[in-house]
Amino acid sequence: MWVRFSFRHLRAHPWRTLAVLFGIGLGAAVFTSVRLASDASIGSFRVSVEALSGKAQWTLACPGGRVPEGIVADLMRYPAVQTASPFLSTYVHPAGKAAEAFLLIGIDPILDRPLRTWRTGAADSPERSLPWLKLMTEPNTLLVGEAVLQSPGSGSGDGVELAGPRGVKRFTVLGTLTFEGLGMVEGGRVAIADIATFQEFTGLTGLVDRIDLLFKPGATDKDVDAVRANLPRGAVLERPSESAESGEGMIRAYQLNLSVLSFVSLFVGMFLVYSLISLHATARRHEVAILRSIGSSSRMVFLLFFSEGLFFGIAGWLIAIPLSSFMVRHLLGGISSTISSLFVRIQVQDLMLNPWEVVLSFALTVLVALTAALQPACSVMTVPPREALAARDAVVPRRTSPVRTGFLGLFLAAVSWPVSQYQGVSGVPVAGYLGTFLLFCGFSLTSPFILRLIGSHLSPVLRRLGGEPAFLAGRFIRDSGTRIAISVGALITAIALFVSLAIMIHSFRNTVQLWVDQSIRGDLYLRSAMADINRYRNHLPGEVADRLRLLPRDADVLPYRRIYLRLGTVPYQFEALDLRIFFRHANLLLLDARLDEIAPALLDGKGVVVSEVFASRTGLNSGKRFRANIEGYDFDLPVLGVFRDYRTQGGGVIYYPFEHFADRTGDPSWSGASVYLQGSETTREEKAAQLRTRLLSDFPPERYALQMTLGSELRRAILRIFDETFAVTSVLLLIALIVAALGMTTTLTVLVLERTRQIHTITATGAGHGQIRAMIFWEALLMTLVGEVVGLGCGFALSHILIFVINRQSFGWTFLYGVDWFALAMSLPLILAASLLSAIPAAQLVFRQSPALVLREH
């Protein structure tokens, strides 16, 4: 019955059917590709973490420092300990090459054997059997992953030169790791060295990053407590999964925000389905009445139209498969790059198809389409059989009161802000998303009332502006009912999303620009090579620090020590820096305190200041106490203030005076240094370039792995990373606007088809083709203007939820609110022009049949 009644009707109108299918398919493709790309990033991170952790049950580490290797022997004396394996890792890159960095791991192949697995490829020659033995006995040897050798500039298959903290060294490649166990870390961009070779290369003799423990079967909590009770000062015993949970949690928060944003395209596509099925429900009432008169039940009629939604959901999802396979490969690079920049480093080699994501995508697409079909399908259930005897144009379906709908919309919009203020669940801003949904629904529901108001009270004005075509367009807008309101609601949703994201990105960028100008004002920055991805584990060489101390008086050198720590599952950076020099040249963007009030206590080492992100994630605001053991010293200090900071890779930063940190821990080493010069901006940049040249001459790259960056270059790099971060967001926003424009085209086409008799009657009474086209364009203009005006108001309201609720709960930061009025003034007319272009197909469609033929058929 459905094939004969519904499918044949859909096939008879292929263009409108294909337009709706493409719209729902595009929305489903965006959602699916974003989820698959995010899942691939999470999967790559999880695989690397699990391979690095192996079977270790506990990990012994020293927060902010390294562990003496001699502890291994002490741990092995415990009867319950099966193995205690020292572990070291650092990122390295081929010397003098443009090849990408990879992870170098140092292990003891014998002690590590029960914990982690790895194998070399079968293509290795016979003399390279037992590679683990050669790894221990032959100095400067490596086992490398397949992706390392395949990378351009990484060296030959027999050897590779690597740049390390103590200069460049050539290593012999003993074999290639297969893609299993440790060979899967970083997507195969990994190499294994014996721990002695690693320590000699990095200068860490006698020290390791951590010691992984595996207890014997039958070991109890008392055995673990016995080990914990005898740890050296500053060492902690923790589960390997703790660091993984913190990293994966940040990635999932980013994935959720992208998923919600991508769902908007699918949500907008739902309006297309509703519009078309609503047309069918209205235009085919006479046919439905005939079905009822010959015995069809209201349930069958409901299923006929409800199944159209099922058809659009299934067929749209099938169309989404090739679209998503194309889009996901382009989105994967942007998403993984953003995650590496903002949270944790990942290397995604291949997409990982998660069956649950396929099921979720299919179920959500079908659910959206069925939801869109529900109301039109319910409306035809009430068609009485007697309408089969009435003239086709005599029956007018009952319309919902626009005043009642408008008040409901205002109520939903009003409650969206207080609803969004509730705290998130497990770091997920559920209330913020609910408030966003209520806001979309509320403003969309006001559109019928606004359209009727315009058509009722502005018709005389429209007649003066555009003559009879504009007057008729206004009258039709007034009497159009729900179908136009639905398409306008889709446009409102897309415009609101565009405006709110434009405001958020502009506010974020301006705030980051202010933060850069106030806090990142150095002229030359020095640190060890790849310090950022190695989490500043390698200190600046002592001779470099001594050389910087001898710079002339017109150069202020600010040393700092950066340590990556974790409070529970929240990672953060503890940074000790010379605050006296910092305040001489830069400033903190404090949120809840005045610098002159807290500076004396801060400079005396009697407190710390924390970033907004750290305060949001941990709840440690001003007045609370910061407690941590760092390099064996117990810090217990009050939080003096909260400041804005937008650095990536973690859950915030804490500032503390460098001289007091060195006195308390006995460690005066530098992680890096900033140099501030005197003079104009141009003069300082020239002096900084000259100083960098001199330092490169004094500390050549073949002996010292240093990274020296001009302040101007660093500031530009920060803003470039910001722009790249929002590239994916901009693409998703553009797609949502495309779907909304498609919805406008479909709605105008459907309305023209529905009014074929009316339009040709007007033509038969003397209206010209130009007047008919003008009427349709005026309809498109009025619909778009209402969508833009209401969407603009919705966008401003939504921007507050995004900036002050969702971003704060998801990432911990807020921004200084600002609007780019010029960009909005330029973009909204472009959207208006695009909507007017969407009226062209509808205007052309009406003249495909002669008025006499149409009127005779009716």
Secondary structure as UniProt FT lines:
FT   HELIX           3..7
FT   HELIX           8..12
FT   HELIX           14..53
FT   TURN            54..55
FT   STRAND          58..61
FT   TURN            63..64
FT   STRAND          67..68
FT   TURN            69..70
FT   HELIX           71..76
FT   TURN            79..80
FT   STRAND          81..94
FT   TURN            95..96
FT   STRAND          102..107
FT   TURN            109..115
FT   TURN            122..123
FT   HELIX           126..128
FT   HELIX           131..137
FT   STRAND          141..145
FT   HELIX           146..150
FT   TURN            152..153
FT   STRAND          159..164
FT   TURN            165..166
FT   STRAND          167..177
FT   HELIX           181..188
FT   STRAND          190..194
FT   HELIX           195..202
FT   TURN            205..206
FT   STRAND          207..208
FT   STRAND          210..215
FT   TURN            217..218
FT   HELIX           221..229
FT   TURN            233..234
FT   STRAND          236..238
FT   HELIX           241..283
FT   HELIX           285..293
FT   TURN            294..295
FT   HELIX           298..342
FT   HELIX           355..380
FT   TURN            381..382
FT   HELIX           385..389
FT   HELIX           392..394
FT   HELIX           402..420
FT   TURN            426..427
FT   HELIX           430..445
FT   HELIX           447..457
FT   HELIX           459..479
FT   HELIX           482..519
FT   STRAND          524..528
FT   TURN            529..536
FT   HELIX           542..549
FT   TURN            553..554
FT   STRAND          555..567
FT   TURN            568..569
FT   STRAND          570..577
FT   HELIX           579..585
FT   HELIX           595..603
FT   TURN            604..605
FT   STRAND          608..611
FT   HELIX           612..618
FT   TURN            622..623
FT   STRAND          625..630
FT   TURN            631..632
FT   STRAND          633..643
FT   STRAND          653..657
FT   HELIX           658..665
FT   STRAND          672..677
FT   HELIX           681..698
FT   TURN            701..703
FT   STRAND          706..710
FT   HELIX           711..725
FT   HELIX           727..754
FT   HELIX           756..764
FT   TURN            765..766
FT   HELIX           769..801
FT   HELIX           802..806
FT   HELIX           807..811
FT   HELIX           821..837
FT   HELIX           839..845
FT   TURN            846..847
FT   HELIX           851..857
//
